[in-house]
Amino acid sequence: MTPALLAIACLTAITLGYSGLCAASPFGTCRKCRGFGFALTTDRKGRLKRGKHCRRCDGHGKRIRFGRWLYNRAARTYRAGTR
């Protein structure tokens, strides 16, 4: 196989894998709070305690994946255009 065909095959496999991941699990853990839903802070003695709730995920600890967001946007536009 030529290097170009190999690169296309790899990109196709990555794309299909990511789309399968977005279909099977549309929500991933929040990168800001690492899925806790709140920030971890330390008190004056250095012990961990619960901080403010995460504004990015609204305290849920989950966020919608970018691929799923694109799919939802495309489906919404398609539905609105075929009414």
LINBEL-V170099 format. One record per residue. N is the residue number from 1. RES is the residue in one small letter. PHI is phi in degrees with one decimal (NA if undefined). PSI is psi in whole degrees, 0 to 359 (none if undefined). D_FIRST is the distance of its C-alpha to the first C-alpha in whole Angstrom. Layout:
BEGIN
N RES PHI PSI D_FIRST
N RES PHI PSI D_FIRST
END
This chain:
BEGIN
1 m NA 146 0
2 t -79.4 158 4
3 p -61.6 329 7
4 a -67.7 317 8
5 l -66.6 324 6
6 l -65.7 320 7
7 a -66.3 319 10
8 i -64.8 320 11
9 a -64.8 320 10
10 c -66.0 316 12
11 l -64.9 323 15
12 t -65.4 318 15
13 a -64.6 319 16
14 i -65.4 316 18
15 t -64.1 315 20
16 l -65.7 323 21
17 g -64.9 317 22
18 y -68.5 321 24
19 s -66.8 325 26
20 g -65.8 321 26
21 l -64.6 318 28
22 c -66.4 327 30
23 a -74.6 320 31
24 a -78.0 321 32
25 s -137.3 87 34
26 p -70.5 344 35
27 f -112.6 137 37
28 g -116.5 172 36
29 t -73.1 148 38
30 c -67.9 134 40
31 r -77.1 335 39
32 k -76.5 314 42
33 c -103.1 2 44
34 r 57.8 32 41
35 g 88.0 359 43
36 f -78.5 328 46
37 g 92.8 357 48
38 f -153.1 162 50
39 a -84.6 146 50
40 l -94.0 129 51
41 t -124.0 172 53
42 t -116.9 147 56
43 d -85.3 189 60
44 r -69.4 340 62
45 k -91.3 357 62
46 g 92.6 5 58
47 r -82.8 147 57
48 l -73.8 142 55
49 k -145.0 165 56
50 r -74.0 134 55
51 g -102.4 208 54
52 k -69.3 154 54
53 h -75.7 151 52
54 c -72.3 130 49
55 r -80.7 333 49
56 r -68.6 316 45
57 c -105.4 5 45
58 d 59.2 33 49
59 g 81.3 6 49
60 h -87.6 334 47
61 g 85.2 358 44
62 k -123.5 152 41
63 r -137.9 156 40
64 i -80.5 138 37
65 r -69.9 153 34
66 f -63.6 319 32
67 g -63.6 321 30
68 r -69.2 324 33
69 w -62.0 317 35
70 l -63.2 317 33
71 y -62.4 315 33
72 n -61.5 319 37
73 r -64.8 316 37
74 a -65.7 319 35
75 a -66.1 321 37
76 r -65.1 318 40
77 t -66.5 319 40
78 y -63.4 315 39
79 r -62.6 320 42
80 a -68.7 329 44
81 g -80.5 341 43
82 t -103.7 12 43
83 r -78.6 none 47
END
